[in-house]
Amino acid sequence: MNNKTTFLSLDFIVVIPCFNDKTGLIKSLQSIRYQNNNFAVLVIDDGSPDPIIVSDLSPQLPADTTIEIITLSKNVGITKALNAGLLWIVQQNGTRINCKYVARLDCGDLCASDRFDKQVSFLDLHQEIDLLGTWCVFEDFETGDKFVYSTPTRHKRIRRAMYFRNIFIHPTVMWRSTIMEKVKAYPEDFPHAEDYGLFYRWMDADVRTAVLPEKLVTCRISSEGLSLANRQQQLRSRMKVVRTYGRNKLLRILGELKLWTLIALPYSFVFKMKRIFAGVK
């Protein structure tokens, strides 16, 4: 582990999958700040043609930051790559490391300078909360188009709203490492909605949730991005998640109706509506 053999007690590990996007990865790493500097970065290189090495990353982070790279022999997709990262954490936690929290970030997404300080502080103060998200801004860095993604912040309202959208934008989340004892892996039967499935499964296992009402991450979007290129499949996977885990029949039907509407509409129209109703704040 980055030439460190002693037992490490960490506040959190940031998990970042990467496939052939070293430039985006470096930009994301440069945005990571944490006053205690007591964290690690875990990069899962999903079979990139130009493999990522520690010397590519260490200059982008505060001195002595622990970096671990899992290099997969071939491109297996984000769900399997993420599960390789979670498995590594589960195996190492309590042996080589002691990690309180796990955070997520995607290549090209940018963190506010106080993101991790605020999330760690919140979870330290609210022991009843296991999974914590934040508000964020979605932005196309080429065109400058952007909109704010705001959500309910308390568990009861979050559970209700999950029928209609994923309240936890993946690169914003931080969770207690102990909840991985309940559900250890992202489900592989919801293509491009593996995070939605995982968060629903955790809530089914009595994981308590919250969202910080602050824009602490800027998420990169583009017409060539994975989520947009696979939008139809992602929406159908989200529908499958709602059907699988939704317990309220009426809310489940309403959630499915919303998803069918989104499937029928072009994304350009949906994006325009999001900008109008969400606004840029």
N, C-alpha and C positions, 0 to 999 in steps of 0.2 A: 504494500500500500504506500506508493510514493516514497519508498525507502524507509518507512517507519515501521518498526516491529513492536514497539511498546503498545500497551493497551490504551486506546483513545476514548476519552469521554467527550462526546460531541453534543452540542445543542440540536443540530439538525444536519441532514444530508440532503443536498439538492440533486434530484435525479433528472438527467437531460438525455433523451435519446437523440441520435444524430445519424443521418444518412446523407453523405455527400453534400454537407452544408457547413464546412469549416468556418466560412466567413460569418454566417449567422450565429454559429456557436460562440465564436470569439466575441461578437457584439453582445450576446447575452451574458457571457461571463464578465465582461467589462462593466455591466450594470449591477453586479452583485456587490452589496455592501452589508456589513454586519459589525456593529461596534465591538462585540466581544471577540470577533474573528475565530470563534470556536465552532467551526462547521467544516464539512467536507463536500466535495463535488464528485458525483458519480456520473460519468458519461458512458452511455452504451453506444458504441460504434456499430451500427447495424449493417456491417459489410460494405463500408465505403470503399470505392476504388483506391482512394488515397487515404490509407489508415491514419487515424488520429493518434498522436503520441503526446506524452506528458509535456515535452518541451514546447509543443505548440500552444499549450494552455497555461502553464505556470506563470508566464510573464503577464497574463491578463488578470491575475488574481492577487490579493494581498499576500505578502511574503509568508511562507510556511503554511499556506493553505494546503490541506490534504486533498490530493486528487487521485481518483481511481478510474481507470478506463477498462471497460469490458469490451473486448473486440470479438465480434461474431464473425464466423468464417464466411458467411453469406448473408445477403439481405433477406430477413425473415418477416419484416413488417413491424409496425410500431407496437402492436399488442405483445407479440412474443419478445421483442426487445425490452419493453418495459418489465415484463415478467422475469426476464433474466436479471434485471436490476433489483427487483423486489426480492427475488430468491437470494441474491447475493447479500442483501441487507439482513434478511431473516437468518441466514447462515452465519453471518459475521457478528450480529448483535449479541452481546453477552459473551463473546469469545475474544475477538480482536478489538471490537469497539463496543461502546455503550452510547446509543443514539436515542435521544428523547423523541425527536420529530423527524418526519420525512416531508420534503417540499418538492414541488414540480416546477419545471420550466422547460420551454421548447426553444429550439434554435431560432434566433431572430427576434424573440420576445424580450422586452426590456422591463426591468424592475425599478420602481421608485427607490431612492436611496435609503428610505426607512422601512421598506416593505418587511424585511425579515426581523428587524427589531420589533416592529409592531405585532407581527404574528406570534413570535416567541413570547413576548410580554403578555399578549392576550391569553394564550394557552397556559402559560404559567399561572396566571391569575384566575382562570376559569377551568378548574380541574374537571368540571362536568362536561366540557366540550371536547370532542375527539377529532372532528374534521372541520377545518376553518378555511373559507374562501375569502376573496375580496372582490370589490367591484373592479372593473378594468375599462380600458379604452381599446377598441378595435380600430386599427389604422392601416391604410394602404400607404406605405412609405414612399411609393412612387408618385401617386396622385395627390396625396395629402387628405384624401377622403377618410373620415373617421366618425365613430359614434361611441357613446358611452353605454356600457352594459351594467345596469344597476338591477339589483335583485332584493327580495326579502332578506332579512338578516337574522331572524330567529327561527328556531327549529320547527315549531308547529307550522308556521307559514311556509317555510322552506319545503317541508314534506308535501304540502298541498300544491305548491307551485311546480314541484318536480314532475307533475303530470303533464305540464305544458311546455317545459323547457328544462335544460340542464342548468340548474342554479349555480353549479360549481364549474366555472371556466377552468379547464385543466391546468394551465400554467400559473394559476393564482393560488392553488391549494397547498395547505400544510396539514399534516395529520400526526397523531400520536403513533409511534412505531408499534405500540402494543396492540392496536386494533388489527394489525395484520395477522394476529393469532386467530382472529375470527374468520377473516377472508384473506387469503395470502396472495391472490393473483387477480389480474384483470381477466374478465370472462372473454373467451375467444369466439363466442358465437354472436357478437354484435359488431360487425365490421365498421370501423370508423366512429363507433360510439362506445368503445370499451370503457372509457372513463364514466360515462353515464350509467353503464351497467354496474361498474364497481361501486359507485357511490350509492346506488339504489340497494345493492346487496349489503353494503355496510349499514345502511339505515334499517334494513330488515333485520340485521343482527344487533339492533338497539344502539347503534353508534349515534351519539348526539352531535348536532351540527350548528354552525353559525357562519355568518358572513360579515366581514368588516365593511362598513359603508364608506369606503375610501377607494379611490382609483390608484391602486398600488402596482399595477402591471399594465403595460401597453403591449397588446397582442398583434403581431404582424398578420395582415391578410393581403392576398393578391389573387387575381383571376387564375393564377397557375398554382395556387396553394393546394395542399392535399385535401383539405376539408371541402373546398369548392369543387375541385375536380371530381370528387366522389360524393357530391352533395346528395344525389338521389339515394344512393345506398346508405348513406349516413342517416337520412330521414327515415328510411324503412327500418334501419336498425334501432333507431330511437323508438319507433312504434312498437317494435318487438320487445324492447325493454319495458315500456309502459304496460303492454299486455302481460308480460311475465311477472312484474313486481307490483303493479298497481292493484291495491286492495279495494278501493272505492269504485264501484261499478260506474256511477255517473261521471265521476272525474276521469275515469279511464276512457269512457266513450268520448267525452269532450276533448281530452288530450289527443285521441286518435283523429278526431275531426280536424283539429288544428294542423296536425301533421299532414293529413291528406291535402289540406289547402296549400300548405307550403310546398308539397311535392308538385302541385299543379301550377304554381306561380314561378316565373323566371326569377333567378336570384337578383338580377339588376333591380327589379321592382321591390323585392323584399328588402334589399339593402337601402334603397331610397326611403322606404317606409320606416326602417329602423332609425335612419338619420333624422327623419322628421319628428318621430315620436320620442326617441331617446335624447336627441339633441347632443351638442358638443359642449361640455361644461368644463 
